Amino acid sequence: MEETKESMNDVLIIGGGPAGSALGCYLSKAGISNVIIESGNHPRPHVGESMVTASTRIFDEIGFLEVMEREGFIKKYGATWHAPSNHGKVSIEFREFPQPGIHQDYTYHVDRSKFDLLLLKHAEELGSTVYQGMHVKEVLFEDDRAVGVRVKLADQEINLHAKMVIDATGRSTLVGRQLNLIKKDPLFNQYAVHAWFENVNKGKGELADHIHIYFLPVKRGWVWQIPITDRITSIGVVAEKEVFMDSRLDLEEYFYKHLQSNDNLARAMRNAIRINEFKAEGDYSYSMTDFVGNGFMLVGDAARFVDPIFSSGVSIALYSAKFAAERIEAAFDKNDFSKEILQPYETKLRNGADIWYEFISLYYKLLPMFTLFIQNNETRLEVLELLQGEVFDRESVPVLEAMRHYIKVVENSENHLFKEQLSDIPIPENDEEDIH
Ligand SMILES: Cc1cc2nc3c(=O)[nH]c(=O)nc-3n(C[C@H](O)[C@H](O)[C@H](O)COP(=O)(O)OP(=O)(O)OC[C@H]3O[C@@H](n4cnc5c(N)ncnc54)[C@H](O)[C@@H]3O)c2cc1C
């Protein structure tokens, strides 16, 4: 059955992850009818389980904060980083840096199957029409204007039309692949192996609810420890893909080998028991050349993905939904769905994601500098501000400038203590003037 244009929808959102569902919420609140088409059937597992505090602002705006509180997700009060040896560690607490508009000093760790289901249901309650188990095969274009999607349902294919189409397909990057917009990251080619465990020794008191990051002595190597419930902990080993390829180990051997290369991690995992299968994620850093076009937009991971070291992904997805909704409203107000009308969204999202990217690059360039900046009273709060997700609408980010300067000093000194630890990451020229 071919749908006719008379039954045209306002907005079709492809993908019911955090970006798609949050966008559905914002649009319904603005009185714009929307349909979310999700190929999976929630609840479904997903990587990306630890949040940053800036997400709370979005939850509050879309009326979802009370659901987060009610459902008893683990509260995340801070983060702790562990050196590979000597049991050295450094911690931050979110309460040190209160954020405007956010009235709690914690964020959440989540089981994504539960979180994504709740957010999609919330979007439905606010007015989104939700179809699950429906795969979008392609976006339909007339000339260069997106006009709908072709979906596969059982053995049928149907065209659905809309005034606007949103790609929220995550790392499936439907539109990016269809229009050949993907620019693979020139620096990062990370590979992650992860699973859930019981009996992890998470430490005592507040530290038990922190995310723990353990540095590994391999290229851009680290491990995440994220409490999912009181019983279950998510553990993921991340490093450059070549580390995995060169090891010639299978997932399990590779995973356990790296657990032994950080003292604190080995101790935390001494009695751990794995409770689900290992999963691997690769090739995940990229940016699309365009986030908008005539009649379409890309939100969340479908637009851009930066290395997950600072747990930025879900927050970028949520803010992209907010910023996309602002421009979609403008487009409907003017009855103009052109690329030009939507462009401010791209600028805003790109600038914020670029700040994350620069922070991450500087971090990997010189790991001990990060610890130093956290321990220094003059820079600590500015680092916290970034770690808590305050990257959007920034005029400038002085702490990143200070980090660049520090790296230059180390590079130009003959005998600097950290000289040996400079990595091969090229630091792009200062593009602060590019922040619009
Ligand atoms: C190794 C790793 C670790 C990470 N750790 C963290 C972390 O700790 N914290 C954090 O915030 N983020 C983390 N992330 C990032 C996080 O997973 C993503 O940024 C986040 O899930 C993006 O949300 P999204 O809605 O854009 O995409 P997704 O959550 O991927 O949702 C996309 C949805 O689209 C659906 N879909 C795909 N194709 C189609 C189609 N053709 N038709 C219909 N539906 C479709 C999918 O089924 C899916 O439900 C991590 C990522 C990786 C790879």
The ligand as an ORCA input file, in Angstrom:
! r2SCAN-3c Opt
* xyz 0 1
  C      32.101      2.435     23.134
  C      31.105      3.525     23.403
  C      30.903      3.971     24.699
  C      29.986      4.999     24.952
  N      29.803      5.448     26.236
  C      28.971      6.476     26.468
  C      28.728      6.960     27.798
  O      29.259      6.439     28.779
  N      27.896      8.019     27.955
  C      27.264      8.616     26.896
  O      26.535      9.588     27.091
  N      27.435      8.141     25.643
  C      28.262      7.101     25.406
  N      28.393      6.623     24.150
  C      27.663      7.300     23.079
  C      26.176      6.953     23.067
  O      26.021      5.573     22.904
  C      25.503      7.702     21.918
  O      26.032      8.993     21.785
  C      23.971      7.812     22.069
  O      23.389      6.550     22.159
  C      23.407      8.588     20.865
  O      22.011      8.558     20.834
  P      21.231      8.589     19.431
  O      19.801      8.694     19.774
  O      21.852      9.593     18.553
  O      21.547      7.175     18.758
  P      21.142      5.705     19.262
  O      21.074      5.692     20.735
  O      22.093      4.771     18.623
  O      19.685      5.478     18.676
  C      19.484      5.298     17.304
  C      18.225      4.479     17.111
  O      17.916      4.445     15.709
  C      17.448      3.154     15.367
  N      17.703      2.958     13.936
  C      18.906      2.830     13.328
  N      18.729      2.689     11.996
  C      17.388      2.726     11.760
  C      16.607      2.656     10.580
  N      17.168      2.511      9.383
  N      15.251      2.721     10.697
  C      14.672      2.909     11.919
  N      15.387      2.983     13.067
  C      16.733      2.915     12.989
  C      18.278      2.218     16.247
  O      17.638      0.991     16.422
  C      18.387      3.037     17.535
  O      17.369      2.705     18.466
  C      29.268      5.569     23.877
  C      29.446      5.089     22.592
  C      30.358      4.075     22.338
  C      30.538      3.580     20.934
*
